[in-house]
Amino acid sequence: MKLQTTLLCSLLCSCLLSDIALADKQYRNPDNPNLTDKGEGTYPIPYKKPVIKEITDSLHQIRNYLESTTPTRVINKSTGAPISDFKKPIKEAIFEPSKGDYGIMVYEMGVVHSGLLKARAATDDKSFTNMTERHFRFFADTMPYFKAQEAQFHLERANSFSRFLDPRSLDDSGSMCAALIRARLANVGPDLKHMIDICGNWVSKQQFRLADGTLARKRPQAVSLWADDMYMSIPALAELGRLTGDNAYFDDAVNNVLQMSAYMFNAQRGLYTHGWNENNPDAPRFYWARANGWAVLAMSDLLDVLPKNHPGYPKVLNQLRASLKGIAELQSGKGLWHQMLDRNDSYLETSASAMFVYAIAHAVNQGWISPSTWGSIAQAGWIGLSTRITDKGEIEGICVGTTFASDHAYYYNRPTSVEALHGYGPMLMAGAEVIQMLKNPAFNIEHKVRTYHYVPTGAAKTDYREHH
C-alpha cells in the first residue's frame, strides 16, 4: 500500500510539473501601441500581423535543420564506412540513414521538396532548393548502382532504392513523383525522367483500384479507401497531365477527387472521415485532421494545373471550398487544429494545421475564396504554427505515422515527435504561402478595433468614425 501511495504521489507531482511546463505563455499584440488599453487583453500565441522577414528566417531554420540531418552518402551498413566506388555493387551498401524518420526517398520528403520549391518562389532565394538539388543529384548518381545491386543480391525492400526499383504502393510513388516533376519543370536538379516514368506508371496504371476507377488499398480491409491517398495520387496525376499535355491524367485526377469525396466526405460536417472500407461502408466516422489536410492539399495542387475549361474544374473548386469551410469553423483559439477535428479534448496537431494554413492562404491568393475572413484565419493559423518551430529548426507537435484505424482511442493517443517528417513540408508550404499573402496586392490588411481585416482592393472604404 505504501508503495502504491508513493507511486501515486510521484505521478501526481509529475503531472503537476508537466502542467506548469506546458502553461500558456501570454502575449500582448504589439500592433496596438496603446499599452493602457484595457480592451486589448492577452493571447496564448503572439497575436500580430506576421512579418515577412520573420517568416523567411523561420523557413531558413527549418531548411538548415533538414540540410544537416539528411546525408546523401552510400555506406556499408555493417561497418559504417563510406562507399564511393560505384562500379561493383556489394550486398551491404545502403543509403546512410537520416535522423529519425527523415528518409530521403519517403513520401514525406516529397512534400518537403515541394515546400522548398514554394519557399524559393516566395522569397526568390535559390538557396531553398539546394537540398533538393543535392538529393536529386544523389538519386541520379546512385540509381544504376542500386539497380545492379538488386539484380545480383535480390534484396527487395532492403535495397535503399526499392521504392523506384520495385514500387508497391502510392506511398512509394505519388508524393515524390509530383515533386520530381515540379523540380524538373523548374529546372532544379538533374532531369530524372526515368524515375518519373516509374512512379508515374505505378500511380496511373498499377495501383489497385475499385471497379469505378477509384484508387484504393488492400489494407486494413481487403478493399479500403484512405483520404490520405488523395494526396498520394492526385497531385502526381495532375503534374503528369501538366508535363505531358495528356488530358487523360487530368480526367483521372478529377474523377478521383469526386469519387473519393463521394465515399468519404460528410457534406453536413464539411469533413473527411479518415477512410472507408467495403466490409463496413456505414462505419462510424473518424475525422482525423491530417487526412483532411492531405485532401485539401491534393485539391489545391490539382486546381493549380488543371485547365480552367476542364469540365471538372468547378466541381473540384466547389469541393475544396466546402472542405475549407468545414475545417475553418473548427480552428482553435491558438490558431491550430485538433488531432481529431471535432474533438476539442484531443491535442492540437501541427502537420494538419500547417496543411490547412497553406490551403486557406493559397486559396485566398488564387482568388478561389474571398480574403475577407479567410485571410485572418490563415494569419492566425500561421501565428499558432510559428510557436511550434524551435531555435534548431525542429518542428514540435507532429503526429507520427498513423494508419487507418477503427477507434478513437488509437487516434487520440498517437504520439508526437520532432522526428516525424510529416509536418516539415507542410510548414515550409504554409510559411511560403503566407509570405505571398502578405505581399498580395488584391487586398489591404487593416488593424482595426484590436484585430485584423483583409479588405479587397477597390472595395467600399471602411468607416470607423464611431470609434474616434
Legacy VTK file of the C-alpha trace (Angstrom):
# vtk DataFile Version 3.0
C-alpha trace
ASCII
DATASET POLYDATA
POINTS 468 float
0.000 0.000 0.000
2.853 2.343 0.901
4.494 1.648 -2.453
1.223 2.377 -4.266
0.840 5.669 -2.367
4.412 6.655 -3.204
3.896 5.870 -6.857
0.635 7.835 -6.909
2.275 10.867 -5.292
5.144 10.661 -7.755
2.707 10.514 -10.667
0.695 13.484 -9.366
3.862 15.551 -8.900
4.994 14.635 -12.404
1.653 15.674 -13.887
1.716 18.943 -11.927
5.213 19.786 -13.159
4.170 18.891 -16.680
1.148 21.196 -16.455
3.363 24.020 -15.193
5.846 23.434 -18.033
3.056 23.481 -20.595
1.318 26.522 -19.098
0.341 29.098 -21.715
2.680 31.990 -22.263
0.761 35.233 -22.517
1.351 37.672 -25.387
0.145 41.195 -25.948
-0.445 42.406 -29.502
2.453 44.732 -30.422
0.419 46.266 -33.249
-1.605 48.112 -30.593
0.693 50.903 -29.309
-1.718 51.831 -26.502
-0.241 49.985 -23.529
-3.051 51.203 -21.266
-5.814 49.798 -23.493
-7.787 47.577 -21.127
-9.734 46.152 -24.047
-6.661 44.599 -25.646
-6.208 41.544 -23.456
-3.563 38.875 -23.948
-3.241 35.783 -26.131
-1.642 32.321 -25.797
0.074 32.977 -29.161
1.915 36.094 -30.424
-1.224 37.596 -31.981
0.038 40.146 -34.511
0.406 40.735 -38.220
3.173 38.371 -39.394
6.428 39.904 -40.573
7.836 38.573 -43.856
11.425 38.586 -42.603
10.463 36.617 -39.501
8.658 34.016 -41.599
11.592 33.790 -44.005
14.006 33.339 -41.106
11.839 30.532 -39.731
11.785 28.790 -43.108
15.569 29.037 -43.289
15.822 27.496 -39.817
13.758 24.538 -40.984
15.741 24.234 -44.231
19.078 24.369 -42.407
17.954 21.720 -39.948
16.828 19.375 -42.723
20.052 20.014 -44.649
22.042 18.921 -41.611
20.013 15.780 -40.933
19.676 14.269 -44.430
23.018 12.898 -45.599
23.442 11.766 -49.204
26.119 9.118 -48.980
26.330 5.396 -49.596
27.812 3.431 -46.711
28.497 -0.166 -45.708
25.712 -0.968 -43.237
27.959 -3.394 -41.350
30.938 -1.096 -40.867
29.548 2.390 -41.466
32.392 3.069 -43.895
31.561 5.278 -46.873
31.370 3.708 -50.344
32.470 5.823 -53.272
33.283 3.173 -55.877
30.021 2.503 -57.719
31.474 0.086 -60.265
30.914 -3.156 -58.376
27.902 -3.414 -56.017
28.167 -5.029 -52.625
25.289 -6.507 -50.639
25.880 -4.310 -47.578
25.605 -0.970 -49.435
22.802 1.321 -48.226
21.887 4.999 -48.128
23.410 6.492 -44.992
20.406 6.696 -42.635
18.935 10.076 -41.844
17.960 11.120 -38.361
14.687 9.719 -37.065
12.096 9.349 -39.800
13.778 11.649 -42.333
14.279 9.103 -45.111
15.350 10.827 -48.322
13.005 8.788 -50.525
9.873 8.585 -48.335
6.635 10.282 -49.360
7.015 12.913 -46.639
10.280 14.032 -48.255
8.399 14.575 -51.490
6.259 17.125 -49.624
9.430 18.721 -48.243
10.822 19.232 -51.757
7.522 20.722 -52.913
7.672 23.055 -49.899
11.254 24.073 -50.665
10.271 24.901 -54.240
7.450 27.098 -52.925
9.767 28.794 -50.427
12.178 29.585 -53.250
9.364 31.054 -55.352
8.007 33.147 -52.471
11.377 34.593 -51.432
13.328 34.492 -54.708
16.088 32.785 -52.702
17.628 29.897 -54.637
19.319 28.502 -51.531
15.984 26.987 -50.506
16.350 24.328 -53.193
19.990 23.452 -52.559
18.879 20.366 -50.655
16.520 19.353 -53.453
19.346 19.600 -55.977
21.642 17.587 -53.699
19.110 14.815 -53.081
18.098 14.524 -56.726
21.711 14.526 -57.941
22.359 11.709 -55.478
19.434 9.758 -56.954
20.792 10.222 -60.472
24.288 9.123 -59.425
23.310 6.045 -57.403
20.297 4.500 -59.127
22.405 2.411 -61.551
24.466 1.080 -58.640
21.450 0.002 -56.599
19.765 -1.417 -59.678
22.846 -3.607 -60.212
22.851 -4.496 -56.507
19.268 -5.689 -56.763
19.963 -7.769 -59.865
22.799 -9.525 -58.073
21.523 -9.896 -54.496
17.686 -9.662 -54.722
17.333 -7.587 -51.544
13.815 -6.310 -52.315
12.774 -3.848 -49.579
16.254 -3.930 -48.042
17.526 -2.173 -51.169
17.759 1.562 -50.500
16.337 2.330 -53.955
13.461 -0.151 -53.654
10.714 2.462 -53.968
11.808 3.140 -57.540
13.117 -0.297 -58.445
10.028 -2.111 -57.205
7.240 0.317 -56.206
4.407 -1.303 -54.287
2.131 1.497 -53.112
1.001 5.065 -53.619
3.183 5.979 -50.646
6.188 4.748 -52.621
5.271 6.746 -55.690
2.809 9.622 -55.654
4.235 12.395 -53.491
7.814 12.042 -54.722
6.586 11.756 -58.308
4.857 15.126 -58.059
7.988 16.675 -56.529
10.257 15.227 -59.235
8.052 16.703 -61.961
7.848 20.101 -60.256
11.620 20.243 -59.865
12.129 19.190 -63.489
9.773 21.890 -64.779
11.509 24.464 -62.543
14.956 23.356 -63.809
16.034 22.404 -60.296
18.436 19.463 -60.198
19.102 16.839 -62.875
16.497 15.512 -65.276
15.080 12.422 -63.534
12.696 11.409 -66.311
13.484 7.717 -65.774
12.314 7.966 -62.155
9.230 9.965 -63.160
8.307 7.274 -65.672
8.483 4.582 -62.974
6.463 6.375 -60.310
4.011 7.847 -62.811
3.326 4.434 -64.276
2.629 2.996 -60.821
0.141 5.710 -59.873
-1.683 5.799 -63.181
-1.630 2.152 -64.225
-0.562 -0.264 -61.486
-2.107 0.800 -58.178
-5.114 -1.239 -57.018
-8.471 0.421 -57.765
-12.163 -0.045 -57.148
-14.288 -1.122 -60.088
-15.190 2.540 -60.724
-11.517 3.521 -61.019
-11.086 4.985 -57.535
-7.536 4.440 -56.277
-7.658 2.112 -53.265
-5.642 -0.102 -50.909
-5.917 -3.673 -49.730
-5.478 -2.761 -46.073
-6.636 -2.652 -43.315
-9.538 -4.380 -45.057
-9.167 -6.031 -48.440
-10.955 -3.148 -50.193
-10.223 0.148 -48.443
-10.073 3.840 -49.299
-7.877 6.334 -47.452
-8.359 10.103 -47.593
-4.542 10.307 -47.392
-4.415 8.793 -50.860
-5.949 11.892 -52.358
-2.504 13.445 -51.866
-0.585 10.264 -52.625
-2.129 10.122 -56.102
-3.966 13.213 -57.345
-1.040 15.697 -57.403
1.086 13.179 -59.315
-1.688 12.649 -61.858
-2.140 16.407 -62.148
1.578 17.004 -62.696
1.723 14.188 -65.256
-1.057 15.981 -67.110
0.897 19.225 -66.991
4.133 17.526 -68.062
2.704 15.514 -70.944
-0.297 17.544 -72.021
-2.375 14.361 -71.890
-5.859 15.215 -70.614
-6.436 11.610 -69.538
-4.295 12.305 -66.460
-6.428 15.338 -65.599
-9.606 13.296 -66.081
-8.281 10.596 -63.751
-7.305 13.164 -61.115
-10.705 14.878 -61.220
-12.565 11.584 -61.081
-10.587 10.536 -58.030
-11.336 13.791 -56.213
-15.037 13.410 -56.854
-15.239 9.658 -56.225
-13.115 9.654 -53.064
-15.212 12.545 -51.808
-18.419 10.639 -52.517
-17.191 7.789 -50.318
-15.514 9.749 -47.508
-16.749 13.363 -47.345
-19.511 14.267 -44.899
-21.212 17.207 -46.591
-23.137 18.107 -43.419
-19.933 18.451 -41.384
-17.686 19.608 -44.222
-15.106 16.986 -43.184
-13.494 13.813 -44.495
-13.531 10.640 -42.486
-10.113 9.015 -42.473
-11.168 6.046 -44.559
-13.845 3.756 -45.954
-13.908 0.006 -46.384
-16.158 -2.279 -48.359
-16.816 -4.611 -45.409
-18.417 -1.813 -43.391
-19.419 1.064 -45.658
-21.587 2.706 -42.984
-18.909 2.594 -40.271
-18.593 5.360 -37.647
-16.558 8.273 -38.910
-13.176 9.374 -37.604
-12.316 12.933 -38.589
-8.549 12.712 -38.302
-7.024 16.098 -39.020
-4.106 15.087 -41.226
-6.352 13.054 -43.512
-8.331 16.234 -44.135
-5.056 18.065 -44.691
-3.988 15.626 -47.382
-7.370 16.073 -49.062
-7.253 19.873 -49.279
-3.612 19.846 -50.395
-4.489 17.430 -53.193
-7.371 19.546 -54.453
-5.273 22.713 -54.282
-2.463 21.099 -56.251
-4.881 19.851 -58.885
-6.556 23.233 -59.344
-3.134 24.855 -59.804
-2.545 22.956 -63.059
-5.994 21.815 -64.187
-7.109 23.776 -67.274
-9.876 26.151 -66.221
-12.007 24.989 -69.136
-11.895 21.379 -67.949
-15.455 20.318 -67.039
-14.223 19.082 -63.654
-12.655 22.396 -62.630
-15.747 23.971 -60.996
-16.608 20.671 -59.302
-13.178 20.340 -57.703
-13.221 24.017 -56.722
-16.618 23.643 -55.046
-15.393 20.559 -53.185
-12.325 22.426 -51.944
-14.442 25.358 -50.777
-16.790 23.048 -48.885
-13.852 21.305 -47.220
-12.126 24.516 -46.216
-15.329 25.881 -44.687
-15.812 22.803 -42.515
-12.174 22.931 -41.426
-12.043 26.681 -40.778
-15.015 26.593 -38.430
-13.083 24.215 -36.142
-9.932 26.330 -35.706
-8.923 26.605 -32.040
-8.178 29.730 -30.032
-4.460 29.062 -30.529
-4.806 29.189 -34.308
-4.185 25.437 -34.637
-6.498 22.480 -35.170
-7.125 19.399 -33.058
-5.856 15.902 -33.861
-9.494 14.821 -34.160
-11.060 17.861 -35.759
-14.394 17.610 -33.996
-12.939 16.647 -30.592
-11.637 19.610 -28.574
-10.203 17.305 -25.929
-7.740 15.835 -28.440
-4.387 17.591 -28.736
-3.522 20.409 -31.120
-1.601 18.898 -34.032
0.970 20.684 -36.180
1.168 18.918 -39.549
-2.542 19.154 -40.307
-2.652 22.742 -39.066
0.147 23.634 -41.487
-1.720 21.955 -44.347
-4.847 23.936 -43.520
-2.978 27.246 -43.277
-1.342 26.598 -46.634
-4.571 25.568 -48.343
-6.509 28.564 -46.994
-3.792 31.118 -47.751
-3.265 29.610 -51.204
-6.980 29.722 -51.967
-7.009 33.388 -50.916
-4.018 34.162 -53.130
-5.555 32.343 -56.096
-8.875 34.151 -55.690
-10.755 30.899 -55.033
-12.115 32.283 -51.763
-12.520 35.836 -50.503
-9.711 37.377 -48.454
-12.383 38.688 -46.083
-12.386 36.395 -43.021
-10.283 33.739 -44.761
-7.139 35.876 -44.720
-7.385 36.398 -40.991
-7.946 32.676 -40.421
-4.741 31.851 -42.307
-2.859 34.602 -40.479
-3.940 33.340 -37.056
-3.023 29.828 -38.145
0.498 30.857 -39.089
0.926 32.650 -35.766
-0.003 29.431 -33.988
2.346 27.401 -36.180
5.251 29.758 -35.521
5.236 28.740 -31.862
5.969 25.136 -32.878
9.340 25.903 -34.551
12.335 25.512 -32.251
15.562 27.519 -32.425
17.188 24.472 -34.055
14.585 24.392 -36.812
12.815 21.338 -35.433
9.018 21.316 -35.508
7.088 20.218 -32.454
3.635 18.666 -32.116
3.705 16.495 -35.256
1.666 13.303 -35.073
3.745 10.288 -36.092
2.721 7.941 -38.902
-0.871 6.824 -38.422
-2.805 4.025 -40.060
-6.497 3.967 -40.941
-7.953 2.762 -37.627
-11.341 1.949 -36.164
-11.422 3.541 -32.705
-10.868 6.978 -31.228
-8.540 5.696 -28.501
-5.929 4.928 -31.150
-6.112 8.354 -32.797
-6.219 10.264 -29.510
-3.067 8.617 -28.239
-0.821 8.743 -31.278
2.474 10.237 -30.072
4.049 13.381 -31.466
7.696 13.760 -32.386
10.081 16.328 -33.847
11.426 13.402 -35.871
8.110 12.858 -37.680
8.779 14.312 -41.123
5.083 14.761 -41.944
4.994 18.364 -40.678
8.143 19.786 -42.252
6.994 20.056 -45.867
3.583 21.491 -44.916
5.255 24.041 -42.626
7.502 25.209 -45.487
4.461 25.433 -47.746
2.397 27.336 -45.175
5.105 29.898 -44.482
5.784 30.438 -48.172
2.112 30.956 -48.924
1.596 33.378 -46.031
4.517 35.414 -47.384
2.715 35.538 -50.734
-0.489 36.529 -48.948
1.203 39.390 -47.117
2.528 40.693 -50.453
-0.744 40.190 -52.341
-1.951 43.492 -53.870
-5.525 42.204 -54.183
-6.351 43.289 -50.628
-5.247 45.511 -47.762
-4.748 44.279 -44.204
-6.324 46.680 -41.721
-5.631 46.510 -37.988
-8.791 47.968 -36.502
-10.505 47.524 -33.128
-7.713 45.211 -31.928
-7.978 42.696 -34.771
-7.279 42.237 -38.483
-9.473 42.671 -41.526
-8.495 41.694 -45.064
-10.282 44.237 -47.246
-10.353 43.687 -51.034
-8.593 46.380 -53.022
-11.142 48.673 -54.620
-13.921 47.673 -52.200
-16.024 50.329 -50.488
-13.965 52.235 -47.930
-14.427 51.200 -44.324
-15.569 53.793 -41.749
-14.522 53.695 -38.086
-15.632 57.233 -37.121
-17.706 55.947 -34.201
-14.502 54.657 -32.622
-12.822 58.074 -32.604
LINES 1 469
468 0 1 2 3 4 5 6 7 8 9 10 11 12 13 14 15 16 17 18 19 20 21 22 23 24 25 26 27 28 29 30 31 32 33 34 35 36 37 38 39 40 41 42 43 44 45 46 47 48 49 50 51 52 53 54 55 56 57 58 59 60 61 62 63 64 65 66 67 68 69 70 71 72 73 74 75 76 77 78 79 80 81 82 83 84 85 86 87 88 89 90 91 92 93 94 95 96 97 98 99 100 101 102 103 104 105 106 107 108 109 110 111 112 113 114 115 116 117 118 119 120 121 122 123 124 125 126 127 128 129 130 131 132 133 134 135 136 137 138 139 140 141 142 143 144 145 146 147 148 149 150 151 152 153 154 155 156 157 158 159 160 161 162 163 164 165 166 167 168 169 170 171 172 173 174 175 176 177 178 179 180 181 182 183 184 185 186 187 188 189 190 191 192 193 194 195 196 197 198 199 200 201 202 203 204 205 206 207 208 209 210 211 212 213 214 215 216 217 218 219 220 221 222 223 224 225 226 227 228 229 230 231 232 233 234 235 236 237 238 239 240 241 242 243 244 245 246 247 248 249 250 251 252 253 254 255 256 257 258 259 260 261 262 263 264 265 266 267 268 269 270 271 272 273 274 275 276 277 278 279 280 281 282 283 284 285 286 287 288 289 290 291 292 293 294 295 296 297 298 299 300 301 302 303 304 305 306 307 308 309 310 311 312 313 314 315 316 317 318 319 320 321 322 323 324 325 326 327 328 329 330 331 332 333 334 335 336 337 338 339 340 341 342 343 344 345 346 347 348 349 350 351 352 353 354 355 356 357 358 359 360 361 362 363 364 365 366 367 368 369 370 371 372 373 374 375 376 377 378 379 380 381 382 383 384 385 386 387 388 389 390 391 392 393 394 395 396 397 398 399 400 401 402 403 404 405 406 407 408 409 410 411 412 413 414 415 416 417 418 419 420 421 422 423 424 425 426 427 428 429 430 431 432 433 434 435 436 437 438 439 440 441 442 443 444 445 446 447 448 449 450 451 452 453 454 455 456 457 458 459 460 461 462 463 464 465 466 467
